[in-house]
Amino acid sequence: MHSPFFMSTPYLYEMQVARIHWKNLPAHARVWVYQADRPLADDEAEAIQRAGERFVDGWSSHGQDMEAAFQVFHNRFLVVFADEEQAKASGCGIDRSVHFIQDVGQQLDIDFFDRMTLCYEEGESLRTISLTDIPDAIDEGRVDASTPFFDNLVQTKGELSEAWTKPMGEGWTSRYF
C-alpha cells in the first residue's frame, strides 16, 4: 500500500451490523459517484472498499440509520448508495459522506472531486480526458460519438445499472458532436 491508510480514523474498526450489498438496494436508491484522478492499486481499492463498508454501516441521518451500501468499481470509482425511502440523506448526512471521501483522497493523495475530467473506455482500458481536450481528441480520432464514457451524473442505482456507461454521442457529452 502507498500510505498508512485509515490508521487514525474510526473506519479502522469493524462494526457488528448486517451489511447491505448494493445489488440488494432498490432501483430508486440514490447514488453519489466519485471518480479518482488516477487508477487505484488493488490494495488501495480493497482498503477503500473495507473502509467504505464500515462508513456506511454507521452512516445515519437525523439519528436514523441509513440503508446504504458502498462499492469501488473498476479500481477507479467510489459509489455511495442510499435508499432514501428508509431514511432521507440530510445535508449533514451527505456532508459526512463527502468528508469520508475527502479523507480517503487526502490519505492516498487522490482527487475524487475533479468534475472537469471524463473517464471513457478504450478497448479494455479506462482513460481520462479533460473536458477542454475533448474537441481535440475528436479531431485526432481518439474518441468519437460511439466511445463509451462513464456518466457520473447518474442519480439512482437504476440509472447506474442501466445508463452509467453510454456512447459519448448520447447524454450531456453529445454537445461535442
HELIX and SHEET records of a PDB file:
HELIX    1   1 PRO A   10  LEU A   12  5                                   3    
HELIX    2   2 TRP A   22  ASN A   24  5                                   3    
HELIX    3   3 ASP A   42  ASP A   57  1                                  16    
HELIX    4   4 GLY A   91  LEU A  108  1                                  18    
HELIX    5   5 LEU A  131  ASP A  133  5                                   3    
HELIX    6   6 ILE A  134  ASP A  139  1                                   6    
HELIX    7   7 LYS A  157  ALA A  163  1                                   7    
HELIX    8   8 GLY A  171  TYR A  176  5                                   6    
SHEET    1   A 3 ARG A  30  GLN A  35  0                                        
SHEET    2   A 3 PHE A  77  ALA A  82 -1                                        
SHEET    3   A 3 ALA A  68  PHE A  73 -1                                        
SHEET    1   B 2 SER A  60  SER A  61  0                                        
SHEET    2   B 2 GLN A  64  ASP A  65 -1                                        
SHEET    1   C 2 THR A 117  GLU A 122  0                                        
SHEET    2   C 2 SER A 125  SER A 130 -1                                        
SHEET    1   D 2 PRO A 148  PHE A 150  0                                        
SHEET    2   D 2 THR A 165  PRO A 167 -1                                        
END                                                                             
